[in-house]
Amino acid sequence: MQEQFESSWNKLLDKLGNWVDQIFLNLPNFIMATFVFAIFYWLSKNLGNWFERYLRRAIRQASIRNLLANIISFIVLTMGLLLALSILNLDEVLTSLLAGAGVAGLAVSLALQGTLSNTFSGIYLAVKDVINVGDYVETNGYQGKVVEINLRNMKIKEADNNIVVIPNKLVLENPFKNFGLTQRIKIQLDCGIGYDADLRKAKRICVQTITRLFPPNSNEKIEFYYLNFGESSIDFQVRFWINARSNVTALQAKSMAIMEIKKVFEQNYIDIPYPIRTILNN
């Protein structure tokens, strides 16, 4: 019994001695690995902050910038960890970590397929700069001002002040109209004048009024067309350009044009007739 105890004790001492020897032998590698990991940790923090500040010029959404900056920090930190394990000659541990990360990544991607799709759609919208906060857009049957774009959805405030939340994936996969992509838009206004009016005079007055309200650029012109002989009026259409980045501005311009056209027509005794319907009694 005593011999077995002494044998076990000697094995324990030998094992502890081997561990101490390995610690002293690998101490330089451990110090170097710690130093390398500390450098990469510092780089991950500073590169992430620098990258986030750099992205402010290209991406307005803070959530998208933070995500991309965190991805850069994670990549740099992972590189430091892998390099530190390689310095410590822990190749088997390194291989196990890579294999486990691959399996975990596959499982997470399958479980969060919808969320990841919305996230990457949000990143694409932010990088391509096709929709920004403050733009007036029409998408998925809704129309309003964009008040927020995050990693999952886009929030639109409609004209009645209701907030509509639309997943980024649906915005990217379906057609949308962004009124904020162009500085100039064309307004179309339909009206009619009485049959006894001077058509050339009415056209000249209308074009002059619109030109005064909304002066066209050098490559633009105000279009005026008589369309048809209506039941009680000769119908015409006038098209003109305005500075607008939202549908609300277009409505305001159209309203102003209607008021001014009616005013100048009244001053020049040009009648805008009421619709007339004749009812015959049997």
N, C-alpha and C positions, 0 to 999 in steps of 0.2 A: 504494500500500500504506500509506504513511504517512497519506494523507488518510483512508482507511478506519479506521485505528487512532485518529486524532484524533476522527473522528466518533463512533466507539463510546465513546471515553473521555468525550466531551462528553455523550452520552446517559446514561452511567452517573452522571456528576456531577449532571446534571439530575434523574435519578431519585432519587439520594440526597438532593438538595436538597428535592425534593418530599416525601420521607419525613420529613426533619427538620421541614419546615414543618407536615406533618400531625401530627407528634408534639407540636409546640409548640401547634398549634391545638386538638388534642384532649386536651392534658394536663389541663385542668380536668375534662373529662368522665371521663378515666381515673381521676383522683383521686376524683371523686365516685362513680364506679362501684365502685372499690375500697372506699371508705368504706361505701357501701350494702351491699355483699356482706359486709363484716366485721360490720356490725350484724346482718344476717340470720343469719350464722354463729353469732354469740353467742346470738341469740334461739333458734336451733334447738337448741343445747346446753342452755340453761337451761329452755326450754319442755318439752323432752323429759324432763329430770329432774323438773321440777315435775309434769308430767302423770303420770309413773310413780308419784310419791308420792301423788298424788290418787287414782289407781286402786287403791291398796292398800285403800281402804275398800270398794270394790265388787268387786274381782277378787282372789282369793287366789293364783292361779297366777302365779308370777313370770315364766314364759316368755311368757304372754299379755300381761302388763303391759309387758314389755320390747319385744315386737313392736309394740304400739300406740304406745308412746312413740317408737320408732324411726321409725314411719310419720309421726308428727307432725313429728319433726325433719327427715325427708327432704322433706316438703311445704314446710316453712318455708325450708329451704336451697334447694330448687328455685325457689321464688318469688324469693329473693334473686338467684340466678344469672340468671333471666330478666329481672329488673328491671335488673341491671347491664349485660347485653347490650343492653337497650333504650336505656339512657343512652349507651352507646358507638355507637349508631346501627348496630348490627350486625343489622339486621332479617333479612337473608338467612341469616345464621348461625343466628339464632333460629328461623326457619322450618324450616331443615334439621334442627336439633336436635329440634324438636317432631315432625317427620315421622319421623325416625329412632327417637325414643322410642316413637311409636305402633306402628311395625313391630316393634321389639324387644319391646315389651310383648305384642303379639299372639303372637309366636313363643314367648315364655317361657310365656305362659298356656296355650298348646296343649301345650307339652312337659311342663309341670308341672301338668296338669289334676287328676290324682289327689292330688298333694301339696297343691295349693291348696284342693281340696275338704276335705281333712282339716284344713287350717289354719283355714279359715273356720268349719268345724264346731266346732273347739276354741274359737275366739273366741266363737261363739254360745253354747256351753255355759257358758263362763266369765261372759259378760255377763248371761245369763238366770239364772245362779245356781241351776241345776236339779240339778247334781252338783258336789260339792266333795270335796277330799281329806279322807279320814276317814269319808265316808259309806259305808254298806253298801248295795250295789246288786245288782240282778239284770238282766243284759242279754246278749243274743246267746247264751243257753244257759249263761252262767256267773254265779256268785254269789260275792261276796266284798267286801272292804273296798278302797276306792279309795286307792291309795298315791301315785299321780302322775297329773297331767294336763298334757301338753305340747302343742306345736303339731301333732303328728302322731297321737298315740294316747293311750289311757288304760290305766293299769296297775292291775290288780285282784289282790289277794292272796286266794286261796281259803282255805277252812277247813283244807286239807291243806298250807298254806304255799307252794303253787305260785303263781307270778306269771303272769297271763294278760294279754297285750298285745292290745288291741282298737283298730283305727283309729277316730278320732273320727267319721268319716263313717258307719260302721256303727252306732255308738251313737246318733247323731242320727236315722238313717233307720229304726231298728227300735224297737219298744216296749221300755221299760225300767222297772224298779221301783226307786225310791229310798226305802229305809227311813228315810233321814235327813230327809225332807221333813216328816214328822209327828212330834210329840212323844209322842203316845199311839197305841197300837195295841191291837187286840182279839185275845185269845188264845182258842182253842177247844180244849176238852179233853173227850174221850169216855171213859166208864167204864161199869161195870155193877155192880149189886148183886143179892144173892140174892132169890129169890121170897118168902122168909119175912120179909123186912125190912119195916119200917114206912116206906113211901115218903115220907110227909110229914116224918117225923123225919129221914130221910136227906137230903131236900132242904134242910131248915132247917139241919142241921149243915154241909152242904157250902157253902151260901151264907155262913154265918157265918164259916167258915174262910177262904174266899176274901176276904171283906170285911176280915178281920183282916190277911191277908197283903198284899193289894193294894186299899187303900181307893179306891172310885170317886169321881170328881168329882161336882159337883152335877147336871150334865146327863147323867150316865152311870148305868147300873145293871148289876148282875150278873144274867145270864140263866141260867135253869136249866130244862131241858126233858127229860122222859122221851120216849125215841124209839120204842122198840118192845119187844116180848117176844122176847128172844133165846133161843137154844137152852139156855143154862144160867144166864142172868141177865136182869134188866130193865135195858136200856141207857139211859143218860142222857147229856146233853151240858150242860156249863157254859161260859159265855162271860164273860170279864172283861177289864178294861182295865189296861194297865201303861204306865209310862214307858219307851219304848224307841226307839232310833234304829238298831238293827241286829237282824238275825235271830238272832244269838247271844244277845242279851239275851232275846228271846222264848223260845228254847230253855231258858235258865236259869230263867225264870219258870215255864214249863210243868213243868219237872223239880221245882221247889220245890213247886208246887201238888200234884203227884202224891204226893210224900212226905207232905205234911201231910194230904191227904185220906185216904190209907191209914192214917195214924196215928190220926186222930180216929174213923174208922170202926172200927178195932180197939178203941179205948177204949169205944165205944158198942155193941160186939158186932154191928156191921153187916158182913156177910160180902161180900167181893168174890170170887165163885166162880171156880174154874178152868174153862176150857172142857172140856166133857165130850163125848166121842164114843163111841158104842156100836157095837161091831163084832159082827155076828152071824155065827156059823159055821154053815155048811150041814151 
